[in-house]
Amino acid sequence: MGGIGRDGGISGHSAARAAAARGGVWQAQAMARTLGVDLVRARLAGCLDEERSRRLITSCARCPELAECMAFVGAPPRNAQAAPAFCPLADIFEMLLELPGCPR
């Protein structure tokens, strides 16, 4: 069972969910940077709505292609012009790349 532990710390499911969310944020940011997209600026400019932002984080946290993704974002810069085909969120990254006026 998750929640607040007796010592005031996060325990169980809550800690696991928090760790997964942090990993999801990191992975989404890493993919975006590799593609030349600034997620924070895109969000502030209205190019990325709350629903898609949430989807990026939760989907990246549960990504079945994590090893492939880490290899992709960890490779030397290669001016990637599109999200990789294995990425379940390629549609969002493509939308951000193609949307006129979206900050990079």
N, C-alpha and C positions, 0 to 999 in steps of 0.2 A: 504494500500500500504506500502511496506517495503522499507528499505534503510536507508540512513543517515538522521537523523532529523535535524531541524534547529539549535538545540543546539550542533550539531556535534556527538550526540549519535546514536546508532543503534536503529531503531524503527520497529514496525510492524512485518512483516514476517521475516525480517533479525534477529531480536532478538529471535523470536521463534525458528528459524532454528539453531541459535548458541546455544541456551539452549538445544535443542534436541540433537545436536551433542555432547555437553559436557556430557550429560546423556548417550549417546551411547558409548562414550569412556570409561566412568566409568563402565558401565555395562559389556562391552566386557572385560575390564581388570579384573573385579571382577570374571567373569566366568572363564577366563584363569587362574587366581591365584588359584581358587578353584580346577581346574583340574591339577595344577602344571605346567602350561605353562607360560613362560615369553614372552609376545607379542613383547616387544621391542627387546629383544635378538633374538627372532625368525626372526623378520624383518631384523635386522642387519646381521644375518647369511644367509639370502637368503631363509629361509624356508617359509616365508610369503610374497607374492608379493603385489604390490601396490593395485591391483584390489581386492584381498581378504581382505586386510587391510581396504579399503574403504567400502567393503560390511559389514564387522564386525561392523564398526561404524554406518553406516546408518541403517542397519537392527536392531541393538540393540536399536537405538534411536526410532524406530517405532515398537518395539516388541509387539505382541499381547499377549504374555505370561509374561509380566513384573512382575506381582505379584508373579507368580510361580517361576520365575527366581530369584527375590529378596529373596524369602524364601530359595531357593536352595543355593545361594551364602552366605546367612546370617546364615545358620545352622552351628553348630560346625563342625570343620574339620572331615572328614570321609574317607579320602584317595579315593576320587572319581576317578575311573579309566576310565570313559567315560562321554561324555557330556550327559545330560538328554535327553530323547526322545522328550520332548516338545520343545526343543531348535531348532529354525529354522536354526541355524548355526552349528548344531552338526557336519555336514560334514567337516567344516573347523577345528573345534576343534579336531575331530578325526584324521584328516590328520596331524595336528601338534603333536598329541600324538604318532602317529605311524611312522612318518618320521624319519629314522635313522639320527643321527647327529644333530637333532634339539634341541637347548638348552632348558633346563627345568628350 
